[in-house]
């Protein structure tokens, strides 16, 4: 492994073996992967070059042995510093044949007519290649059926190794140190847009590699939503400020938020914050192997519904890892069973009326004994930053 690797080769080999065991149960000859997280998970291939959509990238996991990379030539030096040895490349972009023939040749080498080829086709997956090229590839691989492996990937990637859990915990700690420093940058006359920029700087100073996601709000007595762009009006006394970050270190995300009240806090906001804190406490105490995701959802929904003027809607958390949001979703319809190594966010929200809400999010990992906090525990009472009106 080269200097770019996060883990040793043994970690990636173990991931491949677990996946290949599941592939054997599905009768698969190979699996074709095209997304950044899957390249990272199986190959240890880390680059920000994925931001460019020009070139497709292909990774093939055969039924036995190491993955085979079929990639643009620009990626060969970096891929050579991973544990992958079989690297095949073309001069990309090629408007006439952007890796399709090379990929088809490789798949014909690794599979036979009548074999089943695994491809992620289900929820929360995407095919990162032109649809026209995909159709051409299928034409070049006659008598090979395509089989959805999104369930296989959900199961394998959802159960994190100790090394992965340590990486996520490290990212959570980085964000925790940045959150602790927010009073340094949340000062009178700062706009939410400026606060976003300053907070990202804190995250980088504390050790994040980059900040792939940052959301937040600043409104009087709560906020209306948590996905709008940052506004450019000064934050003032009476505002409730929320920051929610998906910072990344070594390819692994954290995803949790913190709230602050500026100058003063209304009893309604303080009560809502305490209810959300207690809801995450209740869910944390209940989370253990064998419990279903829907059970965890109902535990939080029942507690929240006692205090909400409106029905509880939306999911109340999700999986976390090499993606900001991973399966499962904490909703009533998800019957996934909790298992040791599963990393989740607990993300209850509470409507307070007048179109305002409050959200509290924490990150946990399921262990043999129960749950363990990954994010540094947030406070029961909302912190109040004293500003003069």
C-alpha beads as a LAMMPS data file, in Angstrom:
LAMMPS data file: protein, C-alpha beads

389 atoms
388 bonds

1 atom types
1 bond types

-500.0 500.0 xlo xhi
-500.0 500.0 ylo yhi
-500.0 500.0 zlo zhi

Masses

1 110.0

Atoms # bond

1 1 1 0.000 0.000 0.000
2 1 1 1.232 3.483 -0.825
3 1 1 1.213 6.682 1.143
4 1 1 -2.373 7.498 0.144
5 1 1 -3.873 4.443 1.870
6 1 1 -6.008 4.964 4.973
7 1 1 -5.958 1.306 6.017
8 1 1 -3.655 -1.621 5.405
9 1 1 -4.266 -4.099 2.599
10 1 1 -5.714 -6.588 5.079
11 1 1 -8.695 -4.322 5.734
12 1 1 -9.588 -4.136 2.042
13 1 1 -8.993 -7.844 1.505
14 1 1 -11.371 -8.635 4.370
15 1 1 -14.047 -6.390 2.853
16 1 1 -13.725 -8.157 -0.479
17 1 1 -13.910 -11.615 1.097
18 1 1 -17.085 -10.729 3.012
19 1 1 -18.652 -9.384 -0.157
20 1 1 -17.575 -12.381 -2.210
21 1 1 -19.162 -14.713 0.354
22 1 1 -22.432 -12.821 -0.117
23 1 1 -21.950 -12.880 -3.900
24 1 1 -21.597 -16.666 -3.791
25 1 1 -24.977 -16.874 -2.108
26 1 1 -26.449 -14.866 -4.993
27 1 1 -24.693 -16.963 -7.634
28 1 1 -22.704 -13.994 -8.994
29 1 1 -19.610 -14.283 -11.172
30 1 1 -18.587 -10.644 -10.703
31 1 1 -19.776 -7.265 -9.486
32 1 1 -19.419 -4.021 -11.456
33 1 1 -19.021 -0.816 -9.430
34 1 1 -18.869 2.765 -10.720
35 1 1 -19.282 5.096 -7.723
36 1 1 -16.792 7.005 -5.595
37 1 1 -17.766 5.381 -2.251
38 1 1 -17.410 1.879 -3.685
39 1 1 -13.981 2.667 -5.132
40 1 1 -12.995 3.975 -1.728
41 1 1 -14.456 1.006 0.133
42 1 1 -12.939 -1.792 -1.936
43 1 1 -9.809 -0.245 -3.438
44 1 1 -8.792 2.433 -0.953
45 1 1 -8.791 4.868 -3.861
46 1 1 -9.153 8.442 -2.571
47 1 1 -9.264 11.488 -4.834
48 1 1 -11.289 14.660 -5.206
49 1 1 -11.197 14.144 -8.955
50 1 1 -14.685 12.634 -8.736
51 1 1 -15.969 16.219 -8.793
52 1 1 -15.307 16.078 -12.535
53 1 1 -18.102 14.160 -14.289
54 1 1 -16.199 13.902 -17.578
55 1 1 -14.646 10.460 -17.086
56 1 1 -16.314 7.197 -15.993
57 1 1 -14.499 4.828 -13.607
58 1 1 -15.030 1.078 -13.286
59 1 1 -14.107 -1.427 -10.606
60 1 1 -14.837 -5.135 -11.001
61 1 1 -14.969 -7.470 -8.014
62 1 1 -14.742 -11.066 -9.332
63 1 1 -16.114 -14.047 -7.454
64 1 1 -12.620 -14.726 -6.114
65 1 1 -9.449 -12.688 -5.885
66 1 1 -8.729 -8.978 -5.855
67 1 1 -10.700 -6.296 -7.713
68 1 1 -9.729 -5.234 -11.214
69 1 1 -9.656 -1.504 -11.985
70 1 1 -10.667 -0.274 -15.460
71 1 1 -10.001 3.431 -15.244
72 1 1 -8.973 6.534 -17.177
73 1 1 -5.219 6.785 -17.642
74 1 1 -5.038 9.903 -15.491
75 1 1 -5.855 7.739 -12.462
76 1 1 -3.276 5.017 -13.009
77 1 1 -0.450 6.513 -10.878
78 1 1 -2.757 6.971 -7.890
79 1 1 -4.425 3.573 -8.268
80 1 1 -0.956 2.007 -8.416
81 1 1 -0.395 3.224 -4.864
82 1 1 -3.357 1.209 -3.568
83 1 1 -3.446 -2.555 -3.029
84 1 1 -4.961 -3.096 -6.499
85 1 1 -2.480 -4.675 -8.902
86 1 1 -4.591 -5.367 -12.003
87 1 1 -5.121 -1.888 -13.464
88 1 1 -6.289 -1.406 -17.036
89 1 1 -6.638 2.062 -18.494
90 1 1 -7.519 4.042 -21.595
91 1 1 -6.770 7.562 -22.762
92 1 1 -9.845 9.440 -21.541
93 1 1 -11.996 11.194 -22.430
94 1 1 -12.560 9.296 -25.643
95 1 1 -15.700 10.519 -27.379
96 1 1 -15.932 7.403 -29.550
97 1 1 -15.253 4.710 -26.948
98 1 1 -14.823 5.953 -23.388
99 1 1 -13.630 2.715 -21.825
100 1 1 -16.624 0.641 -22.928
101 1 1 -14.685 -1.807 -25.126
102 1 1 -11.940 -2.214 -22.538
103 1 1 -14.522 -2.819 -19.825
104 1 1 -16.403 -5.327 -21.976
105 1 1 -13.182 -7.189 -22.780
106 1 1 -12.326 -7.369 -19.075
107 1 1 -15.775 -8.613 -18.109
108 1 1 -15.673 -11.241 -20.849
109 1 1 -12.362 -12.402 -19.383
110 1 1 -13.772 -12.613 -15.852
111 1 1 -17.198 -14.045 -16.679
112 1 1 -18.718 -16.556 -19.114
113 1 1 -21.973 -16.686 -21.068
114 1 1 -24.763 -17.618 -18.682
115 1 1 -23.098 -15.946 -15.696
116 1 1 -24.779 -13.370 -13.493
117 1 1 -23.198 -9.915 -13.270
118 1 1 -23.967 -7.915 -10.136
119 1 1 -24.706 -4.187 -10.483
120 1 1 -26.151 -1.826 -7.833
121 1 1 -29.664 -0.969 -9.025
122 1 1 -31.644 -0.254 -5.872
123 1 1 -32.295 2.637 -3.509
124 1 1 -29.527 5.185 -2.961
125 1 1 -27.420 3.926 -5.866
126 1 1 -26.522 5.488 -9.195
127 1 1 -24.853 4.396 -12.415
128 1 1 -21.946 6.771 -12.979
129 1 1 -21.605 6.314 -16.709
130 1 1 -23.639 7.520 -19.690
131 1 1 -26.796 5.503 -20.207
132 1 1 -25.931 5.099 -23.881
133 1 1 -22.584 3.537 -22.891
134 1 1 -24.351 1.225 -20.438
135 1 1 -26.683 0.004 -23.180
136 1 1 -23.716 -0.562 -25.474
137 1 1 -21.906 -2.487 -22.731
138 1 1 -24.924 -4.758 -22.264
139 1 1 -24.975 -5.422 -26.022
140 1 1 -21.291 -6.399 -25.853
141 1 1 -21.982 -8.906 -23.061
142 1 1 -24.577 -11.294 -24.504
143 1 1 -26.037 -14.079 -22.367
144 1 1 -24.946 -12.445 -19.107
145 1 1 -27.794 -11.381 -16.881
146 1 1 -27.641 -8.328 -14.647
147 1 1 -28.539 -8.790 -10.976
148 1 1 -29.194 -6.081 -8.390
149 1 1 -26.544 -6.162 -5.635
150 1 1 -27.625 -3.069 -3.717
151 1 1 -28.852 -5.339 -0.914
152 1 1 -25.486 -7.095 -0.740
153 1 1 -23.662 -3.782 -0.533
154 1 1 -26.054 -2.426 2.107
155 1 1 -25.440 -5.435 4.315
156 1 1 -21.658 -5.547 3.897
157 1 1 -20.966 -1.828 4.067
158 1 1 -23.539 -1.259 6.806
159 1 1 -21.608 -3.372 9.301
160 1 1 -18.470 -1.353 9.949
161 1 1 -15.123 -2.793 10.971
162 1 1 -13.320 -1.563 14.072
163 1 1 -11.021 0.456 11.812
164 1 1 -13.973 2.161 10.141
165 1 1 -15.632 2.927 13.474
166 1 1 -12.389 4.467 14.730
167 1 1 -12.223 6.619 11.588
168 1 1 -15.801 7.872 12.034
169 1 1 -15.169 8.561 15.731
170 1 1 -12.088 10.584 14.760
171 1 1 -14.125 12.697 12.342
172 1 1 -16.806 13.227 14.990
173 1 1 -14.167 14.412 17.449
174 1 1 -12.829 16.883 14.878
175 1 1 -16.299 18.356 14.452
176 1 1 -16.762 18.421 18.230
177 1 1 -13.667 20.569 18.679
178 1 1 -14.905 22.906 15.948
179 1 1 -18.356 23.161 17.543
180 1 1 -16.697 24.036 20.863
181 1 1 -15.016 26.988 19.134
182 1 1 -18.184 28.421 17.579
183 1 1 -18.410 31.196 20.253
184 1 1 -15.109 32.486 18.825
185 1 1 -16.722 33.165 15.446
186 1 1 -20.403 33.707 16.280
187 1 1 -20.186 37.387 17.121
188 1 1 -22.511 40.401 16.668
189 1 1 -23.190 41.441 13.063
190 1 1 -21.874 38.183 11.582
191 1 1 -24.137 36.875 8.801
192 1 1 -25.041 33.213 8.501
193 1 1 -23.111 33.064 5.223
194 1 1 -19.998 34.385 6.945
195 1 1 -20.538 31.998 9.865
196 1 1 -20.631 29.099 7.375
197 1 1 -17.283 30.165 5.923
198 1 1 -15.682 30.638 9.336
199 1 1 -17.002 27.337 10.654
200 1 1 -15.573 25.443 7.688
201 1 1 -12.223 27.048 8.490
202 1 1 -12.496 25.788 12.082
203 1 1 -13.217 22.276 10.840
204 1 1 -10.151 22.332 8.616
205 1 1 -8.010 23.743 11.430
206 1 1 -9.156 20.928 13.718
207 1 1 -8.164 18.251 11.211
208 1 1 -10.914 17.720 8.628
209 1 1 -9.691 16.904 5.129
210 1 1 -12.632 18.781 3.623
211 1 1 -16.203 19.775 4.391
212 1 1 -18.508 18.004 1.967
213 1 1 -21.701 19.179 3.666
214 1 1 -22.706 22.124 5.808
215 1 1 -26.254 23.238 6.554
216 1 1 -27.717 25.570 9.110
217 1 1 -30.131 28.302 9.988
218 1 1 -30.474 31.493 12.017
219 1 1 -33.981 32.761 12.702
220 1 1 -35.998 34.197 15.562
221 1 1 -37.258 31.563 18.042
222 1 1 -36.438 28.585 15.828
223 1 1 -36.029 27.981 12.117
224 1 1 -38.303 26.998 9.251
225 1 1 -36.039 24.482 7.488
226 1 1 -32.516 23.087 7.541
227 1 1 -31.516 22.948 3.866
228 1 1 -31.795 26.543 2.630
229 1 1 -28.669 28.426 1.526
230 1 1 -27.081 30.652 4.159
231 1 1 -28.592 34.132 4.233
232 1 1 -26.692 37.409 4.298
233 1 1 -28.500 39.277 7.059
234 1 1 -26.695 39.805 10.374
235 1 1 -27.457 37.320 13.135
236 1 1 -29.172 39.221 15.980
237 1 1 -30.365 38.684 19.540
238 1 1 -33.345 36.350 19.671
239 1 1 -32.085 34.179 16.812
240 1 1 -31.653 30.452 17.194
241 1 1 -28.568 29.363 15.268
242 1 1 -28.024 25.812 14.049
243 1 1 -25.011 24.315 12.285
244 1 1 -25.050 20.774 10.855
245 1 1 -21.856 19.416 9.341
246 1 1 -20.806 16.483 7.241
247 1 1 -17.060 16.965 7.564
248 1 1 -14.716 14.284 6.197
249 1 1 -11.484 12.808 7.495
250 1 1 -9.813 9.874 5.731
251 1 1 -12.928 9.411 3.612
252 1 1 -15.364 8.992 6.532
253 1 1 -18.125 11.409 7.474
254 1 1 -19.550 12.720 10.668
255 1 1 -23.086 14.115 10.558
256 1 1 -24.473 15.951 13.549
257 1 1 -25.620 19.412 14.552
258 1 1 -25.595 21.897 17.410
259 1 1 -27.925 24.767 18.348
260 1 1 -27.284 28.086 20.081
261 1 1 -29.602 30.845 21.299
262 1 1 -28.412 34.400 20.826
263 1 1 -28.837 36.792 23.773
264 1 1 -31.960 35.177 25.135
265 1 1 -33.990 32.001 24.778
266 1 1 -37.745 31.565 24.915
267 1 1 -39.214 28.922 27.222
268 1 1 -40.644 27.168 24.149
269 1 1 -37.217 26.846 22.497
270 1 1 -35.566 25.708 25.724
271 1 1 -38.276 23.091 26.283
272 1 1 -38.023 21.849 22.690
273 1 1 -34.242 21.501 22.995
274 1 1 -34.591 19.457 26.178
275 1 1 -37.257 17.215 24.588
276 1 1 -34.972 16.517 21.629
277 1 1 -32.052 15.771 23.966
278 1 1 -34.212 13.358 25.971
279 1 1 -35.484 11.732 22.767
280 1 1 -31.936 10.918 21.663
281 1 1 -31.218 9.616 25.184
282 1 1 -34.236 7.299 25.016
283 1 1 -33.283 6.045 21.555
284 1 1 -29.666 5.542 22.608
285 1 1 -30.713 3.466 25.635
286 1 1 -32.972 1.295 23.455
287 1 1 -30.587 0.766 20.534
288 1 1 -29.069 -2.698 20.673
289 1 1 -28.599 -5.718 18.403
290 1 1 -31.885 -7.347 17.422
291 1 1 -33.977 -4.184 17.598
292 1 1 -35.359 -3.144 14.230
293 1 1 -34.875 0.284 12.702
294 1 1 -38.642 0.785 12.632
295 1 1 -38.781 0.011 16.368
296 1 1 -36.166 2.702 17.016
297 1 1 -38.182 5.111 14.881
298 1 1 -41.379 4.396 16.835
299 1 1 -39.577 4.924 20.144
300 1 1 -38.596 8.432 19.063
301 1 1 -41.862 9.170 17.260
302 1 1 -43.907 8.253 20.340
303 1 1 -41.900 10.560 22.582
304 1 1 -41.955 13.436 20.096
305 1 1 -45.659 13.160 19.303
306 1 1 -46.541 13.950 22.926
307 1 1 -45.139 17.439 22.450
308 1 1 -45.635 18.200 18.757
309 1 1 -48.605 20.245 17.506
310 1 1 -48.287 18.473 14.136
311 1 1 -47.841 14.815 13.127
312 1 1 -44.233 13.607 13.088
313 1 1 -43.089 13.283 9.488
314 1 1 -39.910 12.352 7.688
315 1 1 -37.123 10.114 8.877
316 1 1 -35.532 10.472 12.306
317 1 1 -32.018 9.389 11.369
318 1 1 -30.021 7.263 8.945
319 1 1 -26.863 5.270 8.395
320 1 1 -23.465 6.974 8.226
321 1 1 -20.008 6.106 6.925
322 1 1 -18.241 6.668 3.605
323 1 1 -21.444 8.420 2.550
324 1 1 -23.022 11.317 4.405
325 1 1 -26.277 9.391 4.458
326 1 1 -26.383 5.636 4.072
327 1 1 -29.098 3.043 4.540
328 1 1 -31.024 2.378 6.676
329 1 1 -33.522 5.212 7.050
330 1 1 -35.120 5.567 10.471
331 1 1 -38.699 5.395 9.219
332 1 1 -41.677 3.226 10.067
333 1 1 -41.268 1.131 6.896
334 1 1 -37.620 0.089 7.425
335 1 1 -37.431 -3.306 9.121
336 1 1 -33.623 -3.579 9.038
337 1 1 -32.317 -5.269 12.175
338 1 1 -29.636 -3.498 14.176
339 1 1 -26.332 -5.404 14.268
340 1 1 -22.979 -4.704 15.919
341 1 1 -20.899 -2.334 13.818
342 1 1 -23.858 -0.399 12.431
343 1 1 -23.336 3.375 12.603
344 1 1 -26.433 5.561 12.785
345 1 1 -27.503 9.131 13.263
346 1 1 -30.315 9.908 15.692
347 1 1 -32.017 12.994 14.256
348 1 1 -35.290 13.919 15.939
349 1 1 -36.956 17.211 15.048
350 1 1 -39.792 19.035 16.760
351 1 1 -42.278 21.512 15.324
352 1 1 -42.986 24.405 17.684
353 1 1 -45.787 26.131 15.777
354 1 1 -45.710 29.293 13.647
355 1 1 -43.747 27.334 11.069
356 1 1 -40.679 27.016 13.334
357 1 1 -38.803 23.878 14.333
358 1 1 -35.721 22.600 16.143
359 1 1 -33.480 19.667 15.154
360 1 1 -30.976 17.743 17.266
361 1 1 -28.653 15.114 15.771
362 1 1 -26.109 12.715 17.262
363 1 1 -23.990 9.845 15.881
364 1 1 -23.890 6.392 17.520
365 1 1 -22.523 2.912 16.845
366 1 1 -24.247 -0.343 17.745
367 1 1 -22.096 -2.678 19.857
368 1 1 -22.689 -6.146 21.291
369 1 1 -23.803 -4.552 24.571
370 1 1 -25.900 -1.706 23.167
371 1 1 -24.995 1.680 21.724
372 1 1 -21.959 3.919 22.071
373 1 1 -21.740 7.638 21.350
374 1 1 -19.483 8.652 18.463
375 1 1 -20.299 12.363 18.508
376 1 1 -19.367 14.198 21.730
377 1 1 -22.672 14.421 23.589
378 1 1 -24.495 17.708 23.066
379 1 1 -25.888 19.676 26.035
380 1 1 -29.367 19.138 27.486
381 1 1 -29.993 22.890 27.615
382 1 1 -29.453 25.059 24.576
383 1 1 -26.341 27.234 25.061
384 1 1 -27.118 30.951 25.240
385 1 1 -24.527 33.356 23.835
386 1 1 -24.924 36.631 25.685
387 1 1 -25.259 39.548 23.293
388 1 1 -26.601 43.005 23.946
389 1 1 -29.762 43.792 21.983

Bonds

1 1 1 2
2 1 2 3
3 1 3 4
4 1 4 5
5 1 5 6
6 1 6 7
7 1 7 8
8 1 8 9
9 1 9 10
10 1 10 11
11 1 11 12
12 1 12 13
13 1 13 14
14 1 14 15
15 1 15 16
16 1 16 17
17 1 17 18
18 1 18 19
19 1 19 20
20 1 20 21
21 1 21 22
22 1 22 23
23 1 23 24
24 1 24 25
25 1 25 26
26 1 26 27
27 1 27 28
28 1 28 29
29 1 29 30
30 1 30 31
31 1 31 32
32 1 32 33
33 1 33 34
34 1 34 35
35 1 35 36
36 1 36 37
37 1 37 38
38 1 38 39
39 1 39 40
40 1 40 41
41 1 41 42
42 1 42 43
43 1 43 44
44 1 44 45
45 1 45 46
46 1 46 47
47 1 47 48
48 1 48 49
49 1 49 50
50 1 50 51
51 1 51 52
52 1 52 53
53 1 53 54
54 1 54 55
55 1 55 56
56 1 56 57
57 1 57 58
58 1 58 59
59 1 59 60
60 1 60 61
61 1 61 62
62 1 62 63
63 1 63 64
64 1 64 65
65 1 65 66
66 1 66 67
67 1 67 68
68 1 68 69
69 1 69 70
70 1 70 71
71 1 71 72
72 1 72 73
73 1 73 74
74 1 74 75
75 1 75 76
76 1 76 77
77 1 77 78
78 1 78 79
79 1 79 80
80 1 80 81
81 1 81 82
82 1 82 83
83 1 83 84
84 1 84 85
85 1 85 86
86 1 86 87
87 1 87 88
88 1 88 89
89 1 89 90
90 1 90 91
91 1 91 92
92 1 92 93
93 1 93 94
94 1 94 95
95 1 95 96
96 1 96 97
97 1 97 98
98 1 98 99
99 1 99 100
100 1 100 101
101 1 101 102
102 1 102 103
103 1 103 104
104 1 104 105
105 1 105 106
106 1 106 107
107 1 107 108
108 1 108 109
109 1 109 110
110 1 110 111
111 1 111 112
112 1 112 113
113 1 113 114
114 1 114 115
115 1 115 116
116 1 116 117
117 1 117 118
118 1 118 119
119 1 119 120
120 1 120 121
121 1 121 122
122 1 122 123
123 1 123 124
124 1 124 125
125 1 125 126
126 1 126 127
127 1 127 128
128 1 128 129
129 1 129 130
130 1 130 131
131 1 131 132
132 1 132 133
133 1 133 134
134 1 134 135
135 1 135 136
136 1 136 137
137 1 137 138
138 1 138 139
139 1 139 140
140 1 140 141
141 1 141 142
142 1 142 143
143 1 143 144
144 1 144 145
145 1 145 146
146 1 146 147
147 1 147 148
148 1 148 149
149 1 149 150
150 1 150 151
151 1 151 152
152 1 152 153
153 1 153 154
154 1 154 155
155 1 155 156
156 1 156 157
157 1 157 158
158 1 158 159
159 1 159 160
160 1 160 161
161 1 161 162
162 1 162 163
163 1 163 164
164 1 164 165
165 1 165 166
166 1 166 167
167 1 167 168
168 1 168 169
169 1 169 170
170 1 170 171
171 1 171 172
172 1 172 173
173 1 173 174
174 1 174 175
175 1 175 176
176 1 176 177
177 1 177 178
178 1 178 179
179 1 179 180
180 1 180 181
181 1 181 182
182 1 182 183
183 1 183 184
184 1 184 185
185 1 185 186
186 1 186 187
187 1 187 188
188 1 188 189
189 1 189 190
190 1 190 191
191 1 191 192
192 1 192 193
193 1 193 194
194 1 194 195
195 1 195 196
196 1 196 197
197 1 197 198
198 1 198 199
199 1 199 200
200 1 200 201
201 1 201 202
202 1 202 203
203 1 203 204
204 1 204 205
205 1 205 206
206 1 206 207
207 1 207 208
208 1 208 209
209 1 209 210
210 1 210 211
211 1 211 212
212 1 212 213
213 1 213 214
214 1 214 215
215 1 215 216
216 1 216 217
217 1 217 218
218 1 218 219
219 1 219 220
220 1 220 221
221 1 221 222
222 1 222 223
223 1 223 224
224 1 224 225
225 1 225 226
226 1 226 227
227 1 227 228
228 1 228 229
229 1 229 230
230 1 230 231
231 1 231 232
232 1 232 233
233 1 233 234
234 1 234 235
235 1 235 236
236 1 236 237
237 1 237 238
238 1 238 239
239 1 239 240
240 1 240 241
241 1 241 242
242 1 242 243
243 1 243 244
244 1 244 245
245 1 245 246
246 1 246 247
247 1 247 248
248 1 248 249
249 1 249 250
250 1 250 251
251 1 251 252
252 1 252 253
253 1 253 254
254 1 254 255
255 1 255 256
256 1 256 257
257 1 257 258
258 1 258 259
259 1 259 260
260 1 260 261
261 1 261 262
262 1 262 263
263 1 263 264
264 1 264 265
265 1 265 266
266 1 266 267
267 1 267 268
268 1 268 269
269 1 269 270
270 1 270 271
271 1 271 272
272 1 272 273
273 1 273 274
274 1 274 275
275 1 275 276
276 1 276 277
277 1 277 278
278 1 278 279
279 1 279 280
280 1 280 281
281 1 281 282
282 1 282 283
283 1 283 284
284 1 284 285
285 1 285 286
286 1 286 287
287 1 287 288
288 1 288 289
289 1 289 290
290 1 290 291
291 1 291 292
292 1 292 293
293 1 293 294
294 1 294 295
295 1 295 296
296 1 296 297
297 1 297 298
298 1 298 299
299 1 299 300
300 1 300 301
301 1 301 302
302 1 302 303
303 1 303 304
304 1 304 305
305 1 305 306
306 1 306 307
307 1 307 308
308 1 308 309
309 1 309 310
310 1 310 311
311 1 311 312
312 1 312 313
313 1 313 314
314 1 314 315
315 1 315 316
316 1 316 317
317 1 317 318
318 1 318 319
319 1 319 320
320 1 320 321
321 1 321 322
322 1 322 323
323 1 323 324
324 1 324 325
325 1 325 326
326 1 326 327
327 1 327 328
328 1 328 329
329 1 329 330
330 1 330 331
331 1 331 332
332 1 332 333
333 1 333 334
334 1 334 335
335 1 335 336
336 1 336 337
337 1 337 338
338 1 338 339
339 1 339 340
340 1 340 341
341 1 341 342
342 1 342 343
343 1 343 344
344 1 344 345
345 1 345 346
346 1 346 347
347 1 347 348
348 1 348 349
349 1 349 350
350 1 350 351
351 1 351 352
352 1 352 353
353 1 353 354
354 1 354 355
355 1 355 356
356 1 356 357
357 1 357 358
358 1 358 359
359 1 359 360
360 1 360 361
361 1 361 362
362 1 362 363
363 1 363 364
364 1 364 365
365 1 365 366
366 1 366 367
367 1 367 368
368 1 368 369
369 1 369 370
370 1 370 371
371 1 371 372
372 1 372 373
373 1 373 374
374 1 374 375
375 1 375 376
376 1 376 377
377 1 377 378
378 1 378 379
379 1 379 380
380 1 380 381
381 1 381 382
382 1 382 383
383 1 383 384
384 1 384 385
385 1 385 386
386 1 386 387
387 1 387 388
388 1 388 389
